[in-house]
Amino acid sequence: QYSFKEVFGTLVAQKELFDVVAKPLVEDLIRGKNGLLFTYGVTGSGKTHTMTGSPGDGGLLPRCLAMIFNSIGPFQAKRFVFKLDDKNGVDVQSEVDALLERQRREALPTPKTPAGKRQLDPECADMIDVQDHCRAEEVDEDNVYGVFVSYIEIYNNYIYDLLEEAPCDSIKPKWNNCNTPVRNGDFVPPQSKILREDQNHNMYVMGCTEVEVKSTEEAFEVFWRGQKKRRIANTQLNRESSRSHSVFIIKLAQAPLDADGDNVLQEKEQITLSQLSLVDLAGSERTNRTKAEGNRLREAGNINQSLMTLRTCIEVLRENQLYGMNKMVPYRDSKLTHLFKNYFDGEGKVRMIVCVNPKAEDYEESLQVMRFAEMTQEVEVARPLDRPLCGLTPGRRLRNQAFREELSRKLELRGGPVGAGPEEPSAAELFFQSLPPLPSCELLDINDNQTLPKLIEALEQRHKMRQMLTKEFAKNVLAFKTMLQEFDSGVASKETYMQGKLAEKEKTITGQKTELERMEKKIKTLEYKVEILEKTATIYEEDKRNLQQELESKSQKLQRQASDKRRLEARLQGMVAETSLKWERECERRVAAKQLEMQNKLWVKDEKLKQLKAIVTEPRAERPEKPERPSREREREKPLPRSVSPSPAPSTPVAPLRPRRSRSAGERWVDHRPPSHVPTETLLQPRVPRAITVDAPSERALARCDRYLLTHQELASDGEIQTKLIKGDVFKTRGGGQAVQFTDIETLKQESPTGRKRRSSPPDPDPAGDAADSEWTDVETRCSVAVEMRAGSALGPGFQHHAQPK
């Protein structure tokens, strides 16, 4: 979603669009302020149609021209009264100089036909036929106005004058099918123009053709003449795609009339030059969609580059205003931004019309256009200062016209035809009628003495009357002078009083303006603070949402960890119970083994005591032949009764000794034999079936087996090699690895049977006695060499083979 100041639908009328967007700019132009109007959008979205219009329904440009001439029509100056110079300035000359300039222009070898006598294009005439007759409300009637138009295009980052009169070949056209100039001897291609900066630091196109126009038809005819030269081409997206940015510039020069309201004031400082630029931007396009090649591809690249520079300038201005930065705005990277940099620096209002084509293919490009257009609304452009007052009395044009009308009426009354009506006698005629009539002066006789004295008398009476009238006239003149002086003093006092009142009013107005400026600054400050607070609140709300989301994720994580902890505790409790049960069974087994061992020892001692008692109590001679002890095979089959020896722990039941069986029948072992293993010559050698023999333990071997066997060799205290077989269980860890828990140790040791004691035979040995001694010695020896089970190892019981000499 994007927000704009105004959104127009697809069926909006050109008049409604003009009233909202362009009409305020035209009113500012007449009041002496600058304006800039853009049409921006994707190619084929209707920018040129919005600016130019269609036959029968004119667009923004013809409506702006019509409003200008409807407003200043009766107040236009004569042609060439205003004269533009080559430095973006304007001079004013008298009507006599303007008349001479017109005569000089008309006397040129190739005079141009006035625009009013040309037959306009019917399509052009339909566009400028505006029926609403819109005009500005506040037009200074004491000024004279002059309108100048110019039309340029920015093509491939070069500026060309579309109104430049170049020599044309009547046989070959100016432009070929590729819209490039035909280079031949009769046609000279247009030269690019350069930008300059005037003394007021405003940018202008040097050497650009500026035509003074006096009507809407003439102005639009100039525009249409340049429009036919504009570069367009056929692309995959638009049949008549604009390949350049066109700029139609309307300059309005205005100067006040003199104090009499008759002629233009000849002061250059009082001339105001305002400008309205109507820009039809070329559409941004993607070359992969337009299938552009060659010149079209280069044109599209320059168009996109200039539009990207415009976006960059707007973004830098926005950053400088929002964050108080002073980054340099790259106006000079493109001729488009360099030409209008004064507008972005505060020399006038800037308006942008965003044209959007609701096509699915233009979706992404339309999003980029609307995002940029929405961002431009945040850039604040300073307003230009008002022009200085000229100090002349307002309304002098109307008073001068009224005076001229009254004067012409009086002259017509005085110089009218005879018999037209009764006339009033003048003051001179009344004066001559009041004098005494002169007598007849005709002398018929030489001796006539009455005519001359009568004439002399009449003349003397007239002379006296004249002197009396002269004195009365001087007296009246003196009285009139006195009255004039009194009137002048009264007027001066009233003027002083009015000036005092005016000064007070001006002081009050100045105070009110200062207060108004202060309030405006305060309003701007408060608006800025409100904007900052809104942005801060938005940031805080976003942080709050992020923190809430983080808190929810943390809570879920804690819940998962708590559930994992509970599962781990349950698992550990199960493992502890299992381990406790295992060790309880192991302890019971060890206790049983120990009890069995002690019972065996007691049985052996009991047997020895029985034999010793029989030897001691019975004499050798009478003693019968010593019974042969049953073999070990028979002992295994039928154990001897051990009721003679008391039980070491009657209260504890003794489990019978079961042979220790290997679990390797259904399991697989890892046989770890280090490289330093020394082969021994013992008869008992460890042999593990279905074992994987390794030199070092590996995760791959451990993953395939259930049991683990480590062969360890060391020197015993008597210097013999002692081999230990350390056994363990393999189980998987939670991290996906393998671990070994040692459970048992078997020891193999070889000893030399030295120091065995034997009884010496008597000097005369008895064969029977020798046999008995030998048998007794063998039994004793067999009893002294046994396999003894010992418990006490931390990893489980072990078997130890040992021999003790008797």
WOJOTA-V575236 format. One record per residue. N is the residue number from 1. D_LAST is the distance of its C-alpha to the last C-alpha in Angstrom with 2 decimals. Layout:
BEGIN
n = {N & N}
d_last = {D_LAST & D_LAST}
END
This chain:
BEGIN
n = {1 & 2 & 3 & 4 & 5 & 6 & 7 & 8 & 9 & 10 & 11 & 12 & 13 & 14 & 15 & 16 & 17 & 18 & 19 & 20 & 21 & 22 & 23 & 24 & 25 & 26 & 27 & 28 & 29 & 30 & 31 & 32 & 33 & 34 & 35 & 36 & 37 & 38 & 39 & 40 & 41 & 42 & 43 & 44 & 45 & 46 & 47 & 48 & 49 & 50 & 51 & 52 & 53 & 54 & 55 & 56 & 57 & 58 & 59 & 60 & 61 & 62 & 63 & 64 & 65 & 66 & 67 & 68 & 69 & 70 & 71 & 72 & 73 & 74 & 75 & 76 & 77 & 78 & 79 & 80 & 81 & 82 & 83 & 84 & 85 & 86 & 87 & 88 & 89 & 90 & 91 & 92 & 93 & 94 & 95 & 96 & 97 & 98 & 99 & 100 & 101 & 102 & 103 & 104 & 105 & 106 & 107 & 108 & 109 & 110 & 111 & 112 & 113 & 114 & 115 & 116 & 117 & 118 & 119 & 120 & 121 & 122 & 123 & 124 & 125 & 126 & 127 & 128 & 129 & 130 & 131 & 132 & 133 & 134 & 135 & 136 & 137 & 138 & 139 & 140 & 141 & 142 & 143 & 144 & 145 & 146 & 147 & 148 & 149 & 150 & 151 & 152 & 153 & 154 & 155 & 156 & 157 & 158 & 159 & 160 & 161 & 162 & 163 & 164 & 165 & 166 & 167 & 168 & 169 & 170 & 171 & 172 & 173 & 174 & 175 & 176 & 177 & 178 & 179 & 180 & 181 & 182 & 183 & 184 & 185 & 186 & 187 & 188 & 189 & 190 & 191 & 192 & 193 & 194 & 195 & 196 & 197 & 198 & 199 & 200 & 201 & 202 & 203 & 204 & 205 & 206 & 207 & 208 & 209 & 210 & 211 & 212 & 213 & 214 & 215 & 216 & 217 & 218 & 219 & 220 & 221 & 222 & 223 & 224 & 225 & 226 & 227 & 228 & 229 & 230 & 231 & 232 & 233 & 234 & 235 & 236 & 237 & 238 & 239 & 240 & 241 & 242 & 243 & 244 & 245 & 246 & 247 & 248 & 249 & 250 & 251 & 252 & 253 & 254 & 255 & 256 & 257 & 258 & 259 & 260 & 261 & 262 & 263 & 264 & 265 & 266 & 267 & 268 & 269 & 270 & 271 & 272 & 273 & 274 & 275 & 276 & 277 & 278 & 279 & 280 & 281 & 282 & 283 & 284 & 285 & 286 & 287 & 288 & 289 & 290 & 291 & 292 & 293 & 294 & 295 & 296 & 297 & 298 & 299 & 300 & 301 & 302 & 303 & 304 & 305 & 306 & 307 & 308 & 309 & 310 & 311 & 312 & 313 & 314 & 315 & 316 & 317 & 318 & 319 & 320 & 321 & 322 & 323 & 324 & 325 & 326 & 327 & 328 & 329 & 330 & 331 & 332 & 333 & 334 & 335 & 336 & 337 & 338 & 339 & 340 & 341 & 342 & 343 & 344 & 345 & 346 & 347 & 348 & 349 & 350 & 351 & 352 & 353 & 354 & 355 & 356 & 357 & 358 & 359 & 360 & 361 & 362 & 363 & 364 & 365 & 366 & 367 & 368 & 369 & 370 & 371 & 372 & 373 & 374 & 375 & 376 & 377 & 378 & 379 & 380 & 381 & 382 & 383 & 384 & 385 & 386 & 387 & 388 & 389 & 390 & 391 & 392 & 393 & 394 & 395 & 396 & 397 & 398 & 399 & 400 & 401 & 402 & 403 & 404 & 405 & 406 & 407 & 408 & 409 & 410 & 411 & 412 & 413 & 414 & 415 & 416 & 417 & 418 & 419 & 420 & 421 & 422 & 423 & 424 & 425 & 426 & 427 & 428 & 429 & 430 & 431 & 432 & 433 & 434 & 435 & 436 & 437 & 438 & 439 & 440 & 441 & 442 & 443 & 444 & 445 & 446 & 447 & 448 & 449 & 450 & 451 & 452 & 453 & 454 & 455 & 456 & 457 & 458 & 459 & 460 & 461 & 462 & 463 & 464 & 465 & 466 & 467 & 468 & 469 & 470 & 471 & 472 & 473 & 474 & 475 & 476 & 477 & 478 & 479 & 480 & 481 & 482 & 483 & 484 & 485 & 486 & 487 & 488 & 489 & 490 & 491 & 492 & 493 & 494 & 495 & 496 & 497 & 498 & 499 & 500 & 501 & 502 & 503 & 504 & 505 & 506 & 507 & 508 & 509 & 510 & 511 & 512 & 513 & 514 & 515 & 516 & 517 & 518 & 519 & 520 & 521 & 522 & 523 & 524 & 525 & 526 & 527 & 528 & 529 & 530 & 531 & 532 & 533 & 534 & 535 & 536 & 537 & 538 & 539 & 540 & 541 & 542 & 543 & 544 & 545 & 546 & 547 & 548 & 549 & 550 & 551 & 552 & 553 & 554 & 555 & 556 & 557 & 558 & 559 & 560 & 561 & 562 & 563 & 564 & 565 & 566 & 567 & 568 & 569 & 570 & 571 & 572 & 573 & 574 & 575 & 576 & 577 & 578 & 579 & 580 & 581 & 582 & 583 & 584 & 585 & 586 & 587 & 588 & 589 & 590 & 591 & 592 & 593 & 594 & 595 & 596 & 597 & 598 & 599 & 600 & 601 & 602 & 603 & 604 & 605 & 606 & 607 & 608 & 609 & 610 & 611 & 612 & 613 & 614 & 615 & 616 & 617 & 618 & 619 & 620 & 621 & 622 & 623 & 624 & 625 & 626 & 627 & 628 & 629 & 630 & 631 & 632 & 633 & 634 & 635 & 636 & 637 & 638 & 639 & 640 & 641 & 642 & 643 & 644 & 645 & 646 & 647 & 648 & 649 & 650 & 651 & 652 & 653 & 654 & 655 & 656 & 657 & 658 & 659 & 660 & 661 & 662 & 663 & 664 & 665 & 666 & 667 & 668 & 669 & 670 & 671 & 672 & 673 & 674 & 675 & 676 & 677 & 678 & 679 & 680 & 681 & 682 & 683 & 684 & 685 & 686 & 687 & 688 & 689 & 690 & 691 & 692 & 693 & 694 & 695 & 696 & 697 & 698 & 699 & 700 & 701 & 702 & 703 & 704 & 705 & 706 & 707 & 708 & 709 & 710 & 711 & 712 & 713 & 714 & 715 & 716 & 717 & 718 & 719 & 720 & 721 & 722 & 723 & 724 & 725 & 726 & 727 & 728 & 729 & 730 & 731 & 732 & 733 & 734 & 735 & 736 & 737 & 738 & 739 & 740 & 741 & 742 & 743 & 744 & 745 & 746 & 747 & 748 & 749 & 750 & 751 & 752 & 753 & 754 & 755 & 756 & 757 & 758 & 759 & 760 & 761 & 762 & 763 & 764 & 765 & 766 & 767 & 768 & 769 & 770 & 771 & 772 & 773 & 774 & 775 & 776 & 777 & 778 & 779 & 780 & 781 & 782 & 783 & 784 & 785 & 786 & 787 & 788 & 789 & 790 & 791 & 792 & 793 & 794 & 795 & 796 & 797 & 798 & 799 & 800 & 801 & 802 & 803 & 804 & 805 & 806}
d_last = {106.35 & 108.71 & 111.43 & 114.84 & 118.06 & 119.93 & 119.00 & 121.72 & 121.48 & 122.48 & 125.98 & 126.93 & 130.45 & 131.13 & 133.30 & 130.54 & 128.12 & 130.79 & 131.66 & 128.06 & 126.86 & 129.74 & 132.58 & 131.04 & 130.57 & 134.25 & 135.35 & 133.27 & 134.86 & 138.34 & 137.27 & 136.16 & 132.40 & 130.23 & 128.24 & 125.75 & 125.03 & 122.21 & 121.56 & 117.88 & 115.81 & 114.38 & 116.70 & 118.97 & 118.64 & 122.37 & 122.75 & 125.95 & 127.44 & 126.76 & 128.43 & 131.37 & 131.91 & 133.58 & 137.23 & 138.82 & 135.99 & 135.51 & 132.20 & 131.39 & 133.21 & 136.69 & 136.49 & 135.69 & 138.70 & 140.94 & 139.92 & 140.56 & 144.06 & 144.94 & 144.13 & 145.79 & 148.49 & 151.57 & 150.14 & 149.34 & 150.73 & 152.84 & 151.14 & 150.11 & 150.54 & 146.79 & 145.53 & 141.84 & 140.84 & 138.05 & 135.79 & 135.09 & 138.02 & 141.43 & 144.89 & 147.99 & 151.49 & 154.92 & 156.68 & 159.05 & 156.18 & 154.57 & 157.87 & 158.10 & 154.48 & 155.28 & 158.38 & 156.40 & 153.73 & 156.38 & 158.11 & 155.04 & 155.57 & 153.17 & 153.73 & 151.36 & 152.66 & 152.11 & 149.38 & 151.76 & 153.90 & 151.01 & 150.18 & 146.66 & 144.05 & 144.27 & 140.49 & 140.56 & 143.53 & 141.73 & 138.77 & 140.90 & 143.10 & 141.56 & 143.50 & 141.95 & 143.56 & 140.81 & 141.67 & 140.23 & 141.47 & 141.53 & 143.59 & 145.30 & 148.94 & 149.88 & 147.79 & 148.47 & 145.74 & 144.86 & 142.20 & 140.45 & 137.93 & 135.58 & 133.10 & 130.11 & 126.97 & 123.57 & 122.48 & 119.34 & 119.32 & 122.90 & 125.96 & 129.05 & 132.47 & 133.57 & 137.16 & 137.66 & 140.71 & 139.64 & 141.99 & 141.58 & 142.15 & 144.40 & 143.05 & 139.29 & 137.42 & 135.74 & 132.27 & 130.86 & 128.61 & 125.54 & 127.32 & 127.38 & 130.62 & 132.52 & 132.99 & 136.42 & 139.32 & 141.13 & 138.28 & 136.27 & 132.99 & 132.63 & 131.04 & 128.24 & 129.08 & 127.20 & 126.35 & 127.84 & 127.58 & 130.79 & 131.57 & 130.16 & 126.82 & 127.56 & 126.64 & 129.37 & 129.98 & 132.22 & 135.20 & 134.79 & 137.95 & 139.11 & 142.02 & 144.25 & 144.90 & 147.40 & 146.45 & 143.58 & 144.85 & 145.09 & 141.61 & 139.97 & 141.91 & 140.36 & 136.92 & 137.50 & 138.67 & 135.39 & 133.34 & 134.55 & 133.05 & 129.64 & 126.79 & 125.44 & 123.51 & 122.26 & 118.50 & 116.25 & 116.35 & 119.99 & 123.12 & 124.74 & 121.83 & 122.81 & 121.36 & 122.40 & 122.70 & 126.37 & 127.82 & 131.30 & 132.47 & 135.36 & 136.80 & 139.26 & 141.42 & 143.48 & 145.82 & 148.06 & 151.84 & 153.93 & 155.60 & 158.58 & 156.35 & 158.10 & 156.12 & 152.47 & 151.21 & 150.83 & 147.65 & 144.45 & 142.27 & 143.52 & 142.52 & 139.47 & 137.59 & 135.04 & 133.02 & 131.48 & 129.04 & 128.34 & 125.28 & 124.32 & 120.79 & 119.52 & 116.82 & 113.16 & 111.78 & 108.71 & 109.32 & 106.98 & 109.29 & 112.63 & 111.62 & 113.40 & 113.76 & 115.58 & 118.07 & 117.05 & 113.46 & 114.57 & 116.87 & 114.11 & 111.79 & 114.44 & 115.26 & 111.65 & 111.17 & 114.21 & 113.14 & 109.63 & 111.22 & 113.29 & 110.13 & 108.41 & 111.40 & 111.48 & 107.74 & 107.97 & 110.98 & 109.07 & 106.04 & 108.31 & 110.04 & 107.00 & 104.65 & 107.19 & 106.22 & 108.53 & 107.42 & 110.00 & 111.51 & 111.66 & 115.30 & 115.97 & 113.42 & 116.05 & 119.85 & 119.82 & 117.99 & 119.76 & 123.16 & 122.38 & 120.27 & 123.10 & 122.80 & 119.09 & 119.85 & 122.28 & 125.67 & 126.22 & 124.84 & 122.46 & 122.28 & 120.09 & 120.64 & 117.50 & 118.34 & 115.67 & 115.88 & 113.98 & 112.44 & 108.83 & 108.61 & 109.66 & 107.13 & 104.80 & 107.70 & 109.62 & 106.61 & 106.56 & 110.32 & 110.21 & 107.21 & 109.15 & 112.37 & 110.68 & 109.15 & 112.60 & 113.86 & 111.63 & 113.45 & 116.17 & 119.20 & 121.45 & 125.07 & 127.87 & 130.30 & 133.80 & 136.65 & 139.00 & 142.26 & 145.48 & 147.47 & 150.43 & 152.04 & 150.60 & 153.01 & 155.27 & 155.35 & 156.82 & 159.35 & 160.43 & 160.90 & 162.89 & 165.05 & 165.78 & 166.74 & 169.07 & 170.62 & 171.24 & 172.82 & 175.17 & 176.14 & 176.93 & 179.06 & 181.03 & 181.51 & 182.31 & 185.44 & 188.93 & 190.11 & 186.67 & 187.43 & 189.10 & 187.78 & 187.76 & 189.91 & 188.03 & 188.37 & 190.58 & 192.95 & 193.25 & 193.96 & 196.71 & 198.25 & 198.54 & 200.69 & 204.55 & 205.96 & 207.71 & 211.45 & 212.97 & 212.99 & 215.46 & 218.57 & 221.63 & 224.28 & 224.36 & 226.04 & 223.39 & 222.35 & 220.37 & 217.48 & 215.80 & 216.10 & 214.54 & 211.72 & 211.18 & 211.09 & 208.58 & 206.36 & 206.51 & 205.50 & 202.60 & 201.62 & 201.66 & 199.61 & 197.13 & 196.79 & 196.29 & 193.63 & 191.98 & 191.75 & 190.42 & 187.90 & 186.71 & 186.47 & 184.46 & 182.25 & 181.54 & 180.77 & 178.56 & 176.73 & 176.21 & 174.87 & 172.58 & 171.25 & 170.62 & 168.94 & 166.83 & 165.79 & 164.94 & 162.97 & 161.17 & 160.28 & 159.12 & 157.15 & 155.56 & 154.76 & 153.35 & 151.30 & 149.92 & 149.10 & 147.60 & 145.49 & 144.26 & 143.49 & 141.71 & 139.75 & 138.83 & 137.89 & 135.81 & 134.02 & 133.46 & 132.16 & 129.80 & 128.65 & 128.31 & 126.25 & 124.08 & 123.59 & 122.84 & 120.26 & 118.80 & 118.76 & 117.02 & 114.48 & 113.87 & 113.63 & 111.13 & 109.13 & 109.30 & 108.12 & 105.24 & 104.34 & 104.50 & 102.27 & 99.89 & 99.88 & 99.19 & 96.30 & 94.93 & 95.27 & 93.45 & 90.71 & 90.57 & 90.20 & 87.51 & 85.65 & 85.99 & 84.64 & 81.79 & 81.12 & 81.09 & 78.72 & 76.46 & 76.58 & 75.71 & 72.89 & 71.60 & 71.85 & 69.92 & 67.28 & 67.10 & 66.73 & 64.06 & 62.31 & 62.48 & 61.14 & 58.35 & 57.54 & 57.48 & 55.26 & 52.92 & 52.85 & 51.97 & 49.27 & 47.92 & 48.02 & 46.34 & 43.66 & 43.16 & 42.87 & 40.43 & 38.14 & 38.50 & 37.31 & 34.49 & 33.48 & 33.71 & 31.57 & 28.90 & 29.07 & 28.77 & 25.79 & 24.08 & 24.97 & 23.65 & 20.30 & 20.16 & 21.27 & 18.58 & 15.89 & 17.86 & 18.17 & 14.46 & 14.06 & 17.22 & 16.10 & 12.99 & 15.47 & 17.97 & 15.91 & 14.96 & 18.64 & 19.89 & 18.00 & 19.23 & 22.73 & 23.63 & 24.11 & 22.59 & 26.05 & 27.44 & 24.60 & 25.68 & 24.01 & 20.90 & 22.09 & 20.98 & 19.57 & 22.05 & 21.60 & 21.15 & 24.81 & 25.82 & 23.58 & 25.36 & 28.63 & 28.18 & 25.70 & 24.47 & 26.28 & 24.51 & 27.07 & 24.72 & 23.05 & 25.67 & 26.78 & 25.89 & 29.44 & 31.83 & 34.81 & 33.57 & 33.67 & 30.56 & 31.40 & 29.59 & 27.43 & 29.72 & 28.78 & 29.82 & 32.89 & 34.52 & 38.08 & 39.11 & 40.87 & 44.14 & 43.62 & 44.02 & 41.65 & 42.27 & 39.56 & 39.68 & 38.07 & 39.08 & 40.48 & 37.70 & 35.02 & 32.73 & 31.72 & 27.99 & 26.61 & 24.45 & 25.13 & 25.71 & 29.04 & 31.22 & 34.31 & 36.92 & 39.96 & 43.45 & 42.33 & 44.53 & 42.72 & 44.05 & 43.43 & 44.75 & 45.50 & 49.16 & 51.27 & 52.50 & 49.02 & 47.92 & 51.14 & 50.34 & 46.74 & 45.00 & 41.40 & 40.01 & 36.83 & 35.95 & 33.42 & 32.02 & 29.82 & 28.31 & 25.82 & 22.43 & 21.01 & 19.08 & 22.38 & 21.91 & 24.71 & 24.15 & 26.77 & 28.01 & 30.47 & 32.69 & 34.88 & 38.09 & 41.37 & 44.77 & 47.84 & 51.39 & 52.77 & 56.23 & 57.49 & 56.99 & 53.81 & 50.18 & 47.15 & 43.36 & 41.10 & 37.35 & 35.43 & 31.91 & 29.29 & 26.85 & 24.28 & 23.26 & 20.68 & 19.30 & 16.08 & 14.93 & 11.51 & 11.12 & 8.53 & 6.43 & 5.69 & 8.47 & 10.70 & 14.10 & 17.13 & 20.08 & 23.33 & 25.14 & 22.82 & 23.94 & 24.06 & 23.42 & 20.56 & 19.08 & 19.50 & 17.92 & 14.82 & 14.73 & 15.32 & 12.71 & 10.06 & 11.64 & 11.77 & 8.21 & 7.63 & 10.70 & 9.84 & 6.95 & 9.67 & 12.83 & 16.05 & 16.47 & 20.05 & 20.82 & 24.30 & 26.04 & 27.56 & 31.32 & 32.17 & 30.16 & 26.72 & 24.54 & 21.84 & 18.79 & 16.43 & 13.00 & 9.50 & 6.46 & 3.78 & 0.00}
END
